[in-house]
């Protein structure tokens, strides 16, 4: 049975766990893992930026007299 490349963050983290324990991942699995984790990082940073903007807006809105 052929190995499938990671398609979810959970599968990508599973590949990372295998790498940390000294087991091998194929190059395609590793590439997919890096791409998925990079996308997750970018999404997280974008969400943080959006929430900071909303907080700034709401703070300004509530502090107006």
PLY file of the C-alpha trace (Angstrom):
ply
format ascii 1.0
element vertex 65
property float x
property float y
property float z
element edge 64
property int vertex1
property int vertex2
end_header
0.00 0.00 0.00
1.40 3.38 -1.00
1.85 6.04 1.62
-0.39 9.05 1.24
0.94 12.56 1.62
-0.36 14.55 4.59
-3.52 16.48 3.85
-4.44 17.71 7.33
-2.56 19.45 10.11
-2.95 16.33 12.27
-1.27 14.17 9.63
1.48 16.76 9.21
2.10 16.80 12.95
2.21 13.00 12.89
5.00 13.19 10.30
6.84 15.69 12.50
6.46 13.35 15.48
7.95 10.48 13.44
10.87 12.69 12.42
11.55 13.70 16.01
11.61 10.07 17.09
14.20 9.31 14.42
11.91 7.57 11.92
11.89 8.52 8.27
9.30 10.33 6.18
9.40 10.38 2.42
10.45 13.60 0.72
6.90 14.17 -0.57
5.49 13.71 2.95
8.06 16.11 4.33
7.36 18.71 1.64
3.60 18.47 2.20
4.15 18.74 5.96
6.24 21.88 5.61
3.70 23.46 3.27
0.75 22.66 5.55
2.51 23.90 8.67
3.55 27.10 6.88
-0.06 27.68 5.77
-1.25 27.08 9.35
1.32 29.56 10.67
0.24 32.21 8.17
-3.42 31.64 9.03
-2.67 31.94 12.73
-0.74 35.17 12.27
-3.51 36.62 10.13
-6.11 35.71 12.74
-4.04 37.35 15.48
-3.71 40.51 13.36
-7.47 40.57 12.71
-8.30 40.10 16.40
-5.88 42.85 17.42
-7.55 45.23 14.94
-11.02 44.34 16.27
-9.84 44.81 19.85
-8.32 48.20 18.98
-11.58 49.25 17.30
-13.77 48.10 20.19
-11.49 49.72 22.77
-11.66 52.99 20.89
-15.42 52.66 20.52
-15.97 52.02 24.23
-13.60 54.77 25.37
-15.37 57.51 23.39
-17.48 59.89 25.42
0 1
1 2
2 3
3 4
4 5
5 6
6 7
7 8
8 9
9 10
10 11
11 12
12 13
13 14
14 15
15 16
16 17
17 18
18 19
19 20
20 21
21 22
22 23
23 24
24 25
25 26
26 27
27 28
28 29
29 30
30 31
31 32
32 33
33 34
34 35
35 36
36 37
37 38
38 39
39 40
40 41
41 42
42 43
43 44
44 45
45 46
46 47
47 48
48 49
49 50
50 51
51 52
52 53
53 54
54 55
55 56
56 57
57 58
58 59
59 60
60 61
61 62
62 63
63 64
